[in-house]
């Protein structure tokens, strides 16, 4: 496990980036037709949501 210390500004930037990536992943998931890539995107979205939850503490 890795731990990092963030300033409040860095925390806000990271949180915003994760939220944007989640949204972009959802859009891409909606448009893809390939089952393997769709599964990859679902796993990616879950991982991003998990990271955001950990960040929120």
MARKE-954858 format. One record per atom (N, C-alpha, C): residue number from 1; residue in three letters; x, y, z. Coordinates in nm, 3 decimals, m for minus. Layout:
BEGIN
PT:k:r:xx:yy:zz
PT:NUM:ALA:X:Y:Z .
...
REM end
This chain:
BEGIN
PT:k:r:xx:yy:zz
PT:1:UNK:0.084:m0.118:0.000 .
PT:1:UNK:0.000:0.000:0.000 .
PT:1:UNK:0.089:0.124:0.000 .
PT:2:UNK:0.046:0.224:m0.074 .
PT:2:UNK:0.119:0.349:m0.084 .
PT:2:UNK:0.039:0.459:m0.015 .
PT:3:UNK:0.109:0.548:0.047 .
PT:3:UNK:0.045:0.663:0.111 .
PT:3:UNK:0.113:0.790:0.060 .
PT:4:UNK:0.031:0.891:0.034 .
PT:4:UNK:0.086:1.019:m0.007 .
PT:4:UNK:0.018:1.129:0.074 .
PT:5:UNK:0.087:1.237:0.092 .
PT:5:UNK:0.029:1.354:0.158 .
PT:5:UNK:0.002:1.458:0.051 .
PT:6:UNK:m0.118:1.514:0.057 .
PT:6:UNK:m0.159:1.614:m0.042 .
PT:6:UNK:m0.198:1.743:0.028 .
PT:7:UNK:m0.169:1.853:m0.037 .
PT:7:UNK:m0.223:1.980:0.011 .
PT:7:UNK:m0.372:1.981:m0.023 .
PT:8:UNK:m0.444:2.076:0.033 .
PT:8:UNK:m0.587:2.086:0.003 .
PT:8:UNK:m0.609:2.109:m0.147 .
PT:9:UNK:m0.526:2.192:m0.206 .
PT:9:UNK:m0.537:2.217:m0.350 .
PT:9:UNK:m0.511:2.094:m0.433 .
PT:10:UNK:m0.408:2.019:m0.396 .
PT:10:UNK:m0.376:1.894:m0.468 .
PT:10:UNK:m0.489:1.794:m0.452 .
PT:11:UNK:m0.547:1.788:m0.332 .
PT:11:UNK:m0.659:1.698:m0.306 .
PT:11:UNK:m0.775:1.731:m0.399 .
PT:12:UNK:m0.808:1.860:m0.410 .
PT:12:UNK:m0.919:1.902:m0.495 .
PT:12:UNK:m0.892:1.871:m0.642 .
PT:13:UNK:m0.770:1.893:m0.686 .
PT:13:UNK:m0.734:1.861:m0.826 .
PT:13:UNK:m0.748:1.713:m0.853 .
PT:14:UNK:m0.696:1.631:m0.763 .
PT:14:UNK:m0.703:1.486:m0.782 .
PT:14:UNK:m0.848:1.438:m0.780 .
PT:15:UNK:m0.927:1.490:m0.690 .
PT:15:UNK:m1.068:1.454:m0.683 .
PT:15:UNK:m1.140:1.491:m0.813 .
PT:16:UNK:m1.114:1.610:m0.862 .
PT:16:UNK:m1.176:1.656:m0.988 .
PT:16:UNK:m1.133:1.569:m1.105 .
PT:17:UNK:m1.005:1.536:m1.111 .
PT:17:UNK:m0.956:1.451:m1.220 .
PT:17:UNK:m1.021:1.313:m1.217 .
PT:18:UNK:m1.034:1.255:m1.099 .
PT:18:UNK:m1.098:1.124:m1.089 .
PT:18:UNK:m1.245:1.131:m1.133 .
PT:19:UNK:m1.315:1.234:m1.091 .
PT:19:UNK:m1.456:1.248:m1.130 .
PT:19:UNK:m1.470:1.264:m1.281 .
PT:20:UNK:m1.382:1.343:m1.341 .
PT:20:UNK:m1.386:1.362:m1.487 .
PT:20:UNK:m1.356:1.231:m1.559 .
PT:21:UNK:m1.259:1.156:m1.509 .
PT:21:UNK:m1.224:1.029:m1.572 .
PT:21:UNK:m1.338:0.928:m1.559 .
PT:22:UNK:m1.406:0.928:m1.446 .
PT:22:UNK:m1.522:0.840:m1.430 .
PT:22:UNK:m1.628:0.875:m1.534 .
PT:23:UNK:m1.656:1.002:m1.549 .
PT:23:UNK:m1.757:1.044:m1.646 .
PT:23:UNK:m1.715:1.008:m1.789 .
PT:24:UNK:m1.590:1.032:m1.823 .
PT:24:UNK:m1.543:0.998:m1.957 .
PT:24:UNK:m1.548:0.847:m1.982 .
PT:25:UNK:m1.519:0.770:m1.879 .
PT:25:UNK:m1.525:0.624:m1.892 .
PT:25:UNK:m1.668:0.579:m1.914 .
PT:26:UNK:m1.762:0.642:m1.845 .
PT:26:UNK:m1.904:0.609:m1.864 .
PT:26:UNK:m1.949:0.638:m2.007 .
PT:27:UNK:m1.907:0.751:m2.060 .
PT:27:UNK:m1.943:0.787:m2.198 .
PT:27:UNK:m1.885:0.684:m2.295 .
PT:28:UNK:m1.758:0.650:m2.275 .
PT:28:UNK:m1.694:0.553:m2.363 .
PT:28:UNK:m1.762:0.417:m2.351 .
PT:29:UNK:m1.799:0.380:m2.230 .
PT:29:UNK:m1.868:0.253:m2.206 .
PT:29:UNK:m2.001:0.251:m2.281 .
PT:30:UNK:m2.071:0.362:m2.280 .
PT:30:UNK:m2.200:0.372:m2.349 .
PT:30:UNK:m2.184:0.354:m2.500 .
PT:31:UNK:m2.072:0.398:m2.556 .
PT:31:UNK:m2.054:0.394:m2.701 .
PT:31:UNK:m1.986:0.269:m2.755 .
PT:32:UNK:m1.924:0.190:m2.666 .
PT:32:UNK:m1.852:0.073:m2.718 .
PT:32:UNK:m1.944:m0.045:m2.743 .
PT:33:UNK:m1.909:m0.124:m2.842 .
PT:33:UNK:m1.988:m0.240:m2.877 .
PT:33:UNK:m1.913:m0.371:m2.851 .
PT:34:UNK:m1.783:m0.363:m2.826 .
PT:34:UNK:m1.701:m0.482:m2.806 .
PT:34:UNK:m1.707:m0.528:m2.660 .
PT:35:UNK:m1.745:m0.653:m2.640 .
PT:35:UNK:m1.766:m0.706:m2.506 .
PT:35:UNK:m1.641:m0.699:m2.419 .
PT:36:UNK:m1.525:m0.734:m2.475 .
PT:36:UNK:m1.401:m0.733:m2.397 .
PT:36:UNK:m1.366:m0.591:m2.352 .
PT:37:UNK:m1.379:m0.496:m2.441 .
PT:37:UNK:m1.346:m0.359:m2.407 .
PT:37:UNK:m1.448:m0.303:m2.308 .
PT:38:UNK:m1.575:m0.342:m2.324 .
PT:38:UNK:m1.680:m0.301:m2.232 .
PT:38:UNK:m1.648:m0.349:m2.090 .
PT:39:UNK:m1.603:m0.473:m2.078 .
PT:39:UNK:m1.566:m0.528:m1.947 .
PT:39:UNK:m1.446:m0.452:m1.889 .
PT:40:UNK:m1.348:m0.422:m1.972 .
PT:40:UNK:m1.232:m0.343:m1.929 .
PT:40:UNK:m1.277:m0.208:m1.874 .
PT:41:UNK:m1.370:m0.143:m1.944 .
PT:41:UNK:m1.418:m0.012:m1.901 .
PT:41:UNK:m1.496:m0.021:m1.771 .
PT:42:UNK:m1.575:m0.126:m1.754 .
PT:42:UNK:m1.648:m0.145:m1.628 .
PT:42:UNK:m1.551:m0.160:m1.511 .
PT:43:UNK:m1.447:m0.242:m1.533 .
PT:43:UNK:m1.346:m0.261:m1.429 .
PT:43:UNK:m1.273:m0.130:m1.399 .
PT:44:UNK:m1.245:m0.055:m1.503 .
PT:44:UNK:m1.178:0.074:m1.486 .
PT:44:UNK:m1.266:0.171:m1.407 .
PT:45:UNK:m1.393:0.176:m1.440 .
PT:45:UNK:m1.486:0.263:m1.368 .
PT:45:UNK:m1.493:0.224:m1.220 .
PT:46:UNK:m1.500:0.095:m1.193 .
PT:46:UNK:m1.503:0.048:m1.054 .
PT:46:UNK:m1.375:0.088:m0.980 .
PT:47:UNK:m1.261:0.074:m1.045 .
PT:47:UNK:m1.133:0.110:m0.983 .
PT:47:UNK:m1.128:0.260:m0.956 .
PT:48:UNK:m1.173:0.340:m1.050 .
PT:48:UNK:m1.175:0.485:m1.032 .
PT:48:UNK:m1.267:0.525:m0.917 .
PT:49:UNK:m1.383:0.463:m0.909 .
PT:49:UNK:m1.476:0.493:m0.801 .
PT:49:UNK:m1.417:0.453:m0.667 .
PT:50:UNK:m1.346:0.341:m0.665 .
PT:50:UNK:m1.281:0.296:m0.542 .
PT:50:UNK:m1.172:0.394:m0.498 .
PT:51:UNK:m1.096:0.444:m0.593 .
PT:51:UNK:m0.992:0.543:m0.561 .
PT:51:UNK:m1.055:0.671:m0.508 .
PT:52:UNK:m1.164:0.714:m0.568 .
PT:52:UNK:m1.232:0.836:m0.523 .
PT:52:UNK:m1.286:0.816:m0.381 .
PT:53:UNK:m1.341:0.699:m0.353 .
PT:53:UNK:m1.392:0.669:m0.220 .
PT:53:UNK:m1.280:0.671:m0.117 .
PT:54:UNK:m1.165:0.614:m0.152 .
PT:54:UNK:m1.051:0.614:m0.060 .
PT:54:UNK:m1.003:0.757:m0.036 .
PT:55:UNK:m1.005:0.837:m0.139 .
PT:55:UNK:m0.962:0.975:m0.127 .
PT:55:UNK:m1.055:1.052:m0.034 .
PT:56:UNK:m1.184:1.022:m0.043 .
PT:56:UNK:m1.284:1.090:0.041 .
PT:56:UNK:m1.272:1.046:0.188 .
PT:57:UNK:m1.212:0.927:0.207 .
PT:57:UNK:m1.184:0.877:0.341 .
PT:57:UNK:m1.303:0.832:0.413 .
REM end
